[in-house]
Amino acid sequence: MPDNLAQMRLDTDFVRAQFPAFQVPALEGKAFFENAGGSYTCRQVIDRLTRFYTERKVQPYAPYEASRLAGAEMDEARNRMAAILGVQSDELSFGPSTTQNAYVLAQAFAEMMTPGEAIVVTNQDHEANSGPWRRLAQRGIEIREWKIDPVTGHLTPDDLEVLLDERVRLVCFPHCSNVVGEVNPVTEITALAHAAGAFTCVDGVSYAPHGFVDVGDLGPDIYLFSAYKTYGPHQGVMVVRRTLAELLPNQGHSFNAGTLYKRFTPAGPDHAQVAACAGMADYIDALYAHHIGAGDGPADRGRAVHDLMRAHEEELLAPLLEAVAGRNSVRLIGPAEAALRAPTVALALDRSGEAVAAELAAQGIMAGGGDFYAGRALSAMGVDDAKGVLRLSFTHYTTRDEIDHLIAALDRVL
Ligand SMILES: Cc1ncc(COP(=O)(O)O)c(C=O)c1O
């Protein structure tokens, strides 16, 4: 990693040139602030998807050339994404979505566990990493809830410790909630779980768009995210570390049980979209080459690009937080300090979040309102279900001008 990374700035002109959405008339003048719902797609991914659909749309892994290339591109996607995430290739797999990946994993845990054993879930998570686990109560698994602070939305590791004992096999929690926005200390939480003999399942969906992490270093047993929020196609990306992946019963075809990356993806793979996931690695490499040059392995390149993205996002997040935190009619959900959170900013207002999003749309701001499938967290914080929140979420391709546009629109609307 270069020594002067901390002084480097992200070149947003270069970044935006990688996204066709910023060049099309249909989206001109509209500032996009619903990135936590799904990001724009980078051209590297679109190019690979187009090439696959036009040149390789055949059953992959056969000996003829189009098929060989199709299979090779699918393998490339898995190999390169695994390398960026600091794990082995066969520890990574692609499924239709994070919700479905978590569902399949829950079935596997249900087969492995015995009634009376326990799983810890949070009330901070999106439903995807909560509902499938809670449902195992019907099969005799005890579900223990790690609760957020009702005022701040914060998850305190000390509160988890009280819930842990020898019966707990798994702790599920988010790297960052899609409404609270606070970044949770994954390594610390995983260490607590491991000390009690439990595995961890981390929902990285709201964190990964702000930079890929070295999952190997971070330490969880499972790390999930959704590629359609990380500039890629509509796929769920799932890392299951080897020890756990070998222990959990196979959920795929019986003859695939010996192939680690096929064990938790019973659906047939979406060949084109899996192949297009290599475009996310191309994009990281393009950012790295433009800002830093050559050198470093994939995980270090991922880390350097993560740090560049994060620095840019923090710089833009500070004025937005300042603009909303001081308003009487606004309750900011989660921390008011940019360094502690992702740029996913939920606001509870005196009227419905969706109604305010509609008013913002008229001002050229694309944002959303509702509960974003994180109703448990919002209810625990006393947010009125009927109103939900307004959510403003951005990523590294957002500019200071767009933040100013948003703040001016909020001034008019709130
Ligand atoms: C934090 C979080 N987790 C999980 C999901 C579910 O992901 P998917 O749509 O891939 O099932 C979402 C989707 O919005 C999310 O925001």
The ligand as a MOL file (V3000), in Angstrom:
LIG
                    3D

  0  0  0     0  0            999 V3000
M  V30 BEGIN CTAB
M  V30 COUNTS 16 16 0 0 0
M  V30 BEGIN ATOM
M  V30 1 C -28.7700 -4.3640 4.9860 0
M  V30 2 C -29.4410 -5.2480 3.9960 0
M  V30 3 N -29.3540 -6.5690 4.1540 0
M  V30 4 C -29.9180 -7.4250 3.2930 0
M  V30 5 C -30.6300 -6.9680 2.2150 0
M  V30 6 C -31.2560 -7.9630 1.2930 0
M  V30 7 O -30.4940 -8.0840 0.1450 0
M  V30 8 P -31.0900 -8.7730 -1.1690 0
M  V30 9 O -31.9620 -7.7620 -1.8240 0
M  V30 10 O -29.8730 -9.1110 -1.9760 0
M  V30 11 O -31.8360 -9.9610 -0.7540 0
M  V30 12 C -30.7620 -5.6020 2.0060 0
M  V30 13 C -31.5310 -5.0950 0.8470 0
M  V30 14 O -31.9070 -3.9670 0.7610 0
M  V30 15 C -30.1480 -4.7190 2.9220 0
M  V30 16 O -30.2460 -3.3890 2.7840 0
M  V30 END ATOM
M  V30 BEGIN BOND
M  V30 1 1 1 2
M  V30 2 1 2 3
M  V30 3 2 2 15
M  V30 4 2 3 4
M  V30 5 1 4 5
M  V30 6 1 5 6
M  V30 7 2 5 12
M  V30 8 1 6 7
M  V30 9 1 7 8
M  V30 10 2 8 9
M  V30 11 1 8 10
M  V30 12 1 8 11
M  V30 13 1 12 13
M  V30 14 1 12 15
M  V30 15 2 13 14
M  V30 16 1 15 16
M  V30 END BOND
M  V30 END CTAB
M  END
